[in-house]
């Protein structure tokens, strides 16, 4: 399966794209010969418990899952498998939270927290490691980020090579046409957030660019 693990709808304060616009654009990409099986909405500093996208998912044949992108004092983290228990233990609006505490709490609640765009200049995980911080709980980072500037994904790749991290991919889309530019290819079939967490823990995945899916049979 090919899933875009990082995108933002109008529920995030800096995005102009609706979820319906995203899944409609996925149909355009499919007609062009690309494979996009689903997207994960990672809204900034929140989790939308109240939003149900199942009707859209059924209508357009696109898996729509939900996660979060949280600000920490050590950069942004993508959180998958969010539960009410996790949101009680962690204040999702706290932009100064310790990323290590977030990672520990996530695992305690059967979720995972993964550094987003670690090569991003100024705020990526690479910056903090260079300052002497250590993150023993990290073994996966976002290697391919569709919103990165020149050199940032390369820095993420260097980080993965240095520490043996695995990589995921996500578009970081805030505009409709940016969806699925980068994705993660999973060996497992995924139908919900819990299965996504299991697939990430299995480490059977790789980051891909949209162009790599041309001609690949769909899940």
C-alpha positions as CSV (number, residue, x, y, z in Angstrom):
1,X,0.0,0.0,0.0
2,X,1.1,3.5,-0.8
3,X,0.0,6.0,1.9
4,X,0.8,9.7,2.3
5,X,1.6,9.9,6.0
6,X,1.7,13.7,6.3
7,X,-0.8,16.2,5.1
8,X,-2.9,19.1,6.4
9,X,-6.5,20.1,5.6
10,X,-8.3,23.3,6.4
11,X,-8.6,21.9,10.0
12,X,-5.0,23.1,10.3
13,X,-4.5,26.8,10.6
14,X,-2.2,27.1,7.6
15,X,-3.8,24.9,5.0
16,X,-6.3,25.8,2.3
17,X,-7.2,22.3,1.1
18,X,-10.3,20.4,2.1
19,X,-10.3,16.6,2.5
20,X,-12.7,16.3,-0.4
21,X,-10.3,18.3,-2.6
22,X,-7.5,15.9,-1.6
23,X,-9.4,12.7,-2.5
24,X,-10.6,14.2,-5.7
25,X,-7.0,15.0,-6.7
26,X,-6.1,11.4,-5.9
27,X,-8.5,10.4,-8.6
28,X,-6.6,12.7,-11.0
29,X,-3.3,11.1,-10.0
30,X,-4.7,7.6,-10.5
31,X,-5.9,8.5,-14.0
32,X,-2.3,9.6,-14.7
33,X,-1.1,6.1,-13.8
34,X,0.1,6.7,-10.3
35,X,-0.9,4.6,-7.2
36,X,-2.2,6.4,-4.1
37,X,-4.1,4.2,-1.7
38,X,-4.7,6.6,1.2
39,X,-3.7,9.7,3.1
40,X,-3.2,10.5,6.8
41,X,-4.4,13.9,8.0
42,X,-1.8,15.1,10.5
43,X,-3.4,18.4,11.7
44,X,-1.2,20.8,13.6
45,X,-1.3,20.6,17.4
46,X,-4.6,18.8,17.6
47,X,-6.5,15.6,16.9
48,X,-10.0,15.8,15.3
49,X,-11.9,13.2,17.3
50,X,-15.2,14.8,16.0
51,X,-14.4,14.5,12.3
52,X,-15.6,11.4,10.4
53,X,-14.3,11.0,6.8
54,X,-15.6,7.5,6.2
55,X,-18.3,8.6,3.7
56,X,-15.7,10.5,1.6
57,X,-13.4,7.5,1.9
58,X,-16.1,5.1,0.6
59,X,-17.2,7.5,-2.2
60,X,-13.8,8.0,-3.6
61,X,-12.1,4.7,-2.7
62,X,-9.3,6.4,-0.7
63,X,-8.3,5.4,2.8
64,X,-8.5,8.4,5.0
65,X,-6.8,8.1,8.4
66,X,-6.1,10.7,11.1
67,X,-3.0,11.6,13.1
68,X,-1.4,14.7,14.4
69,X,1.7,16.9,13.9
70,X,2.9,18.3,17.2
71,X,5.4,21.0,18.0
72,X,8.0,20.2,20.6
73,X,11.1,21.9,21.9
74,X,13.1,19.5,19.6
75,X,11.1,20.0,16.4
76,X,7.9,18.6,15.0
77,X,6.7,15.1,15.5
78,X,4.1,13.1,13.6
79,X,1.8,11.0,15.9
80,X,-0.1,8.0,14.7
81,X,-2.6,6.0,16.7
82,X,-3.8,8.9,18.8
83,X,-6.3,8.0,21.5
84,X,-8.2,10.0,24.1
85,X,-5.9,8.6,26.8
86,X,-2.8,10.1,25.0
87,X,-4.5,13.5,24.6
88,X,-5.2,13.4,28.4
89,X,-1.5,12.6,29.2
90,X,0.0,15.0,26.6
91,X,-1.1,18.6,26.0
92,X,-1.2,18.7,22.2
93,X,-1.2,22.5,22.2
94,X,2.1,22.7,24.2
95,X,4.7,23.8,21.7
96,X,7.5,23.4,24.4
97,X,6.9,19.8,25.3
98,X,9.8,17.4,25.5
99,X,9.8,15.2,22.5
100,X,11.2,12.3,24.5
101,X,8.3,12.5,26.9
102,X,5.9,12.5,23.9
103,X,7.5,9.4,22.4
104,X,7.3,7.5,25.7
105,X,3.7,8.5,26.2
106,X,2.8,7.6,22.7
107,X,4.1,4.0,23.1
108,X,2.4,3.7,26.4
109,X,-0.9,4.4,24.6
110,X,-0.1,2.1,21.6
111,X,0.7,5.1,19.4
112,X,4.0,6.1,17.8
113,X,5.6,9.5,17.5
114,X,8.1,10.1,14.6
115,X,10.2,13.2,13.9
116,X,8.9,15.2,11.0
117,X,11.2,16.7,8.4
118,X,14.3,16.1,10.6
119,X,16.6,17.8,8.0
120,X,14.6,21.1,8.1
121,X,16.9,24.0,8.7
122,X,16.4,25.6,12.1
123,X,13.8,23.3,13.5
124,X,14.6,19.7,12.4
125,X,15.9,17.0,14.6
126,X,19.3,17.2,13.0
127,X,19.7,20.7,14.5
128,X,19.2,19.4,18.0
129,X,21.5,16.4,17.6
130,X,24.2,18.7,16.4
131,X,23.7,20.7,19.6
132,X,24.4,17.6,21.7
133,X,20.9,16.3,22.4
134,X,20.2,12.6,22.1
135,X,17.0,10.8,21.3
136,X,17.3,7.1,22.2
137,X,13.7,6.5,21.4
138,X,14.0,7.4,17.7
139,X,14.4,4.6,15.2
140,X,12.2,6.0,12.4
141,X,12.1,9.6,10.9
142,X,10.4,11.3,8.0
143,X,13.0,10.8,5.3
144,X,11.1,12.2,2.3
145,X,9.1,15.4,3.0
146,X,7.3,16.9,0.0
147,X,7.5,20.4,1.5
148,X,11.2,20.5,2.1
149,X,13.6,23.1,0.7
150,X,16.6,22.1,-1.3
151,X,19.0,20.1,0.8
152,X,16.6,19.2,3.7
153,X,15.7,15.7,2.6
154,X,19.4,15.1,1.9
155,X,20.1,16.1,5.5
156,X,17.5,13.7,6.6
157,X,19.1,10.9,4.5
158,X,22.4,11.7,6.1
159,X,20.9,11.4,9.5
160,X,19.4,8.0,8.6
161,X,22.7,6.8,7.4
162,X,24.5,8.1,10.5
163,X,22.2,6.5,13.0
164,X,20.6,3.6,11.1
165,X,17.2,5.2,11.2
166,X,14.4,3.9,8.9
167,X,12.5,6.5,6.8
168,X,8.9,7.2,6.0
169,X,7.5,9.6,3.4
170,X,4.8,12.2,3.3
171,X,3.8,15.2,1.1
172,X,3.3,17.7,4.0
173,X,0.6,19.0,1.6
174,X,-1.2,22.2,2.5
175,X,-2.5,22.7,-1.0
176,X,-4.6,20.3,-3.0
177,X,-2.1,19.6,-5.8
178,X,0.7,18.8,-3.4
179,X,-1.0,15.6,-2.0
180,X,0.9,12.3,-2.4
181,X,4.1,13.8,-3.8
182,X,5.9,11.7,-1.2
183,X,4.5,8.6,0.4
184,X,5.3,5.5,2.3
185,X,5.1,2.0,0.7
186,X,4.0,-0.7,3.2
187,X,4.1,-4.4,2.7
188,X,1.1,-4.9,5.0
189,X,-2.6,-4.1,4.2
190,X,-3.8,-1.2,6.4
191,X,-7.4,-0.3,7.0
192,X,-7.3,1.8,10.2
193,X,-5.0,3.8,12.6
194,X,-4.2,0.7,14.7
195,X,-3.0,-1.3,11.7
196,X,-0.9,1.7,10.6
197,X,0.8,1.7,14.0
198,X,1.5,-2.0,13.7
199,X,2.9,-1.6,10.2
200,X,5.2,1.2,11.4
201,X,6.4,-1.0,14.3
202,X,7.0,-3.9,11.9
203,X,9.6,-1.8,10.0
204,X,8.4,-3.2,6.7
205,X,8.1,0.0,4.7
206,X,10.1,2.5,2.7
207,X,9.7,6.1,1.6
208,X,8.8,6.7,-2.1
209,X,8.1,9.6,-4.4
210,X,4.9,9.6,-6.4
211,X,6.7,9.0,-9.6
212,X,7.9,5.6,-8.3
213,X,4.4,4.3,-8.2
214,X,3.7,4.6,-11.9
215,X,2.7,1.2,-13.3
216,X,2.7,-0.5,-9.9
217,X,-0.4,-2.6,-9.2
218,X,-2.7,-1.0,-6.7
219,X,-3.4,-2.7,-3.3
